[in-house]
Amino acid sequence: MIDCWWGIVEAHAPQEYNWNGYRKLFQMVHELKLKLQVVMSFHECGGNVGDDVCIPLPHWVAEIGRSNPDIFFTDREGRRNTECLSWGIDKERVLRGRTAVEVYFDFMRSFRVEFNEFFEDGIISMVEVGLGPCGELRYPSCPVKYGWRYPGIGEFQCYDQYMLKSLRKAAEMRGHSFWARGPDNAGSYSSHPHETGFFCDEGDYDGYYGRFFLNWYSQLLINHGDLVLSLAKLAFEGSCIAAKLPGIHWWYKTSSHAAELTAGFYNPCNRDGYIAIAAMLHKHGAALNFACAELQFLEQLEDLQEALANPQGLVWQVLNAAWEACITVVSENAFVCHDRVGYNKILENVKPVNDPDGRHFSSFTYLRLTPLLMERQNFMEFERFVKRMHGEAVLYLQV
């Protein structure tokens, strides 16, 4: 598995793509008779791959952002998040004459043309399409650089001029133009739900305005996924495409599910926020990549109890929404794992023994190929894990 970084390939000028490094790598993979799963990474890499890795968005995009910072997600205080582009400009011609969605499509089409033979020969087995920060379909609601700390609820990211314009239009259509604002009692990044008027039990999130705002906010997330995946399907016709969802499990045991709401998942205790997302993925024949392979085994951790988290409940809900919609589910590990206990937990979740319907994940991506994995004992455990996984699933290494 390999990230194809927008910030590397189209770094210097619009529609000037440099695929040379990827071509060399893909050729090596081909010669080793392995297959490829590629990720269209339209976000910045801020060090989660390795401490010394930093891949920003393309230089020409950053240049546009200096004169028009509203192309980035923005919080209530006006702080900009440069991890990825705001969905507010999906249809706005602010990127040197192109909309954000056109920029993504041109990139994907260039990739498809450049590596045509790898598609024709079946070497590229899946294309995962980046839909937000960290490549996940979500708002960047929990940025550490602006003070978020676990288990903070995060903040709504809808204050760039383009998203506010959309909110105004939605409020006017409802006949309540005074609703064209974000909530003013939703706390800050590291708040807890009960400390806020919006997210507390019986809070404003479940009032007339709250339901209007959350409907609008979550629908923008679905619309973004719908638009980009429709173009991905066009660019990669005949190939398997996928989208990635995060597992936001903290505050799941509260009535508002505040951390999910700020991330764009309208999933309070009286509403299922994942069914509409599953239906959207099904519409495009896209697989769901859900990083949950060992989430449900975290229940006993103390900080999860304090955060009223419920990883198992979240995993159950998302997987059921996906399987009800007849979507292929793929997964990856959320935490580094080199030991047998961890591998066994992954196997239990990815290939459940007792599922009455025989449901299981279609493939599993192991993160990550590092020097530590290649140490003798670690590699022997990994080899054993691969052998146990083999048969019902395909295994990928992310590099």
N, C-alpha and C positions, 0 to 999 in steps of 0.2 A: 504494500500500500504506500502511495506516495502523494504528497501535496504538490499540486502545480500552482505555484504562488503567482498571483496577479502582479504583486509588487516586484517580482523578478522578471517575468516574461514581457510585460508591457511597461517596464519601469520608466522609460525616458520620454516617450512621445506617444500620442494616441495612435493606435492601430499599427504600431511598429513592434512586432512580436519576435522575441528571441527564444527559440525552443532548443537551442544547440545542446545545452547541458542535459536536458531531459531526453533528447534523442540518444545521447551516449549511454545514459543510464538504462533506458528502455531496451537498447540493443544488448547490453550486458544481461539484463533479465531474460530476454528472449533466448540468448545463447545458453543460459542455464536451464532452459525449458521450464521456466516459471511463468506464472500469469501476473497480470497487473490489475490493481484496483486503484483508480486515480481520483483525487479530490480536486475539484475546481475551487481553489481557496481565494475568495474575494475579500478576505479579512487580513489584518496584520497579524504577524506572529510576534508575540511579545515575550518569548522566552520559555513557553511551556514545553517546547521540544528539547531545549537545553539552555543552560544559563547564558551561554554566549551567543545564542541565536536571536536576532532581531530583524524581522523582515517587515518594513512599513508598507503602506499602500504606495502605488506608483508616485514618482516625484511630481509628475505633471498634475496628478490629482491633489496632492498636498499643496501645490502652487495655487490651484483653483480655490482650495479650502482657506488659504490665507486671505483672499479677498472676499470669499463668500463662505464663512464658517457654518452657515446653515445647511450645508450639504452633509453635515455630521449630526448624529443623534445628540440631543441637548437635554439637560435636566432643568429642573425648576429654577435653579440658581444661575442658569446660563452657561454652565460648564459643558464643553464639547467633548465628545468621545470619538477619537480618530481611529478606533479599531476597524470600523467599516462604515459604509455610506448609509445615511438615513433612508428609510423606505419612502420618505416624503418626496424624494427626487426620482423615484422609479419611472415616472412619466414626465419629468421636467427636463427640458433641454439645457442643462446647465454645465455639461461636461464637454466643452468645446463643440457645442452643436448636437451632442448626443444625450439621450436620457441614460440613466443608470442601467436600466434593463437592456437597452441597445448595446451598451458597453459590455455587459456580461455575455450577451448573445454573440457579439462579434468575437470575443475571446474564446468562447466555447466552439464556435464554428471554425476558427483558425486552428484550434487544437485538433478538431475532427479531421480537417483537411490534411494537416501536417502529419498526423499519425494514422492515416487511412489504412495502411497495410496491417497495423497492429489491431485495428478493429476487424478488418476482413479476415485475419487469421485467428481471431478469437483470443488473442493474447491479452487485450484489455477486456476484462470480464465484467467490470462494473464502473460506473462513473458516479461519484457522490458529489452533489452540487451544494456548494457553500451558500447558506441563506442568511448569515448573520455573524455575530461575533463568535470566534472559535469554530466557524463553519456551521454553527447550530442555528436552527430556526427559533430565535428568541430575541428580545430586546437586550441591549447591554446594560441591564438594570443593576448589576452588582460590581462596579469597577473598584478594585482595590485602591487605585491611584486617587480616587476621590473620597476615600475613607470607609468604604464598605468593609465590614468584618463579619464573618460567619458568627451567628445565624441572622444577620440583619435582613430586613424585608426588602431592601433595595428601593429604588425610586423609579417613577415613571419617566420615560425618555421620549417626550412628545412636544418639546418646546422649541424645535427649529421652526422657521417661518412656514415651511411647506406643510408640516404636519398640523400646525396651528390653523392653517388655511383650510385643510381638510376637516378639522374639528369644527370650525366656524360653519362650514357648509352643512355638515351633519346636524349641528344644533339648529340652524335655520330651517332645515327640512323638517325637523321635529316641531318647529314653531316655538322653540325656546332658545332664542339667540343668546340669552345670558348663561347658557350651559357651555358656551364656547371657551372653556378654561379647564385646566387640570385641577384636581382636588387640592384644597389649601390646608387640609388637616391629615395628610398621609405620612407625616413624619419624615425622617431622613434615612440615609442608606443603612445605618446600623440600628435603627429603631426596632422594637418588638411590636407585634400587632396590638397588644392591649394598651400600649402607650399612645396610640393614635385614635382620633375620632373616626377615621375612615375605615380602618381595618379591624377595630375591636369588635367583640360580639355585639350583634345588633347595630353595627356601625353604618356609616353612610354608604359603604360599598353596596349595600342591599336596598338603598332607597331609590327613588325614581331617577335622580341625577346620576347616582353611582352606577346603576345598571346601564343607563344610556352611555356613560363614559367608557365603562369596561367593555361593552359591546363594540363600540367604535374602535377602541384600542386593540382589542383582540382580533377584530375583523381585518385591520390593516396587516397584521401578522399573516393571517390566512391568505389575504389578497396577494401579498408579496410572494409567498411560497407558490401560489397558484400561477402567477405571472412568470416567474423565473423557471419553474419546472415545465411549463408549457413550451417555453423556448428551448429548454434543455432536451426535451423529448424530440423537438424538431431537429436540433443539432446532432443528437446522438441516436437518431432513428434506428430501431432494431437492437439497441444495446440496453442493458439493465441500468436504470438510474436510481439513485437513492438520496434521501434527505435525513439529516441528523437532528434528533431531539435531545434536549438535556433532561436529566433526572433531578428536578428541583423538589426535594422531599421534605425540606424543613418548613415547619408550620403547617404541615399537611393535616395534623390532628386538630387544628383550629377551624372555626366556621368559615373564615374568609379565605384561607390559603394565600395569605398576603404575598409571599415570595413568588408564587406562581403568577399572581395577578400582575405584579410589576414587570415580570418577564414576558407577559403577553398571553398567558394561558388563563382564560376565564373559567376557572375550575373551583369555585367555592363549594361548600358541602352540599348545596342544593342544585348543582348544575354540573354536567359532564363537559369539561372543556376540551377533551381530546377527540370526541367523536367527529366533530367538524374537520379537524386536522387530518384524521384518518381518511375521511371521505375525500378530501382534497388530494391526498397522496394516491388514493385508489383511482381517482379520475385520470391521473397521469401514468398509472401503472408503476409508480415509484415505490421502492422498498423503504422501510423505516429502519434507520440505524439508531438504536436506543442504547446509550452507554449505561447499562444496568446489570451487567453480568454478575456482579457480586453485591449490588446495592442491598438486596433484601436480607443479607446476612449481617447488616450493621446495627440491627435493632438494639443490641445490648450496650452499645457505646454510650457513655454517660452524656456527652455533649448532644447526642441525638435525642435523648430523653428530655433534656432541658429545652431543646428547640422544638419540642412536640412534633418531631419528625416521624414519618412513617414510610420508609423506603419500600417496604413490602407492599403496602397499600397502593403506592404510586405505580410500582412495577405492574402489579395486577391490573390496575385500571388502564394504563397505557397499552399493555399487551392485549387486553381484552378488546379495547377499541380497535386495535390494528387487526386482530384475528376476525372480529365481527365484520370488518370491512374487506376481508380476504386480501390483506396486504402481506407481502413477504417481510419478515422481520430478521434483521441482522444486528449484530451487537459487537461491542468491544469492552475491554476491561477499563474501569474508571481509575484503578489504582495499580501501581507497579506490583508485579507478582513474580516471585522466583521459587516459591516453596509449594510442596505438595498439598498442604491444607488449602492454600489459596486456589490452586488449580482445581482441586476437587469441588470447591464452592462454585467456580465458573462452570464446570461440567454439569453440576446439578441443575443449574439454571438454564444453560444453553441446550442441554439434552435431557429434559426431565423424564424420569423413569416412569412415574405414575400418572402422567397426563392421560385422562380417559380418551381424549380425541387424538392422541399421538402427536400433539403440536410441539414443534421445536424450532429453534432458530435456523435459518438457512445458511448462514456463514458467521464466522467469528473472526474479528481482527485482534491480534495480540499486540498490545503496545508495551514494549517497544524494542526494536533491535538495537542493543547497546553493548559496549565491551563487557559490562557486568553479566549480561545474559550469556555471553560466550565463555565465561569461566566454567571450568570442567564440571563441577557439581551442579551448577545452575543449568548448564546446557543438557546434562543428563536428565534432570527433572523436566525440562522443557520437552525433550525428545519423548519422554514417557507420556507427557500431556498430549502431544501431537498424535501419538499412536492411539490414545484413548479417544481423542476427538475424531479421529479419521473414520470415514465411512458415511456418517450422516451429515457432515459439514465440511466446508472448505476453510482452510486456515490461511490467514494473511499475516505478514510482518510489516509493520509500519516503519519506514526508514526516514 
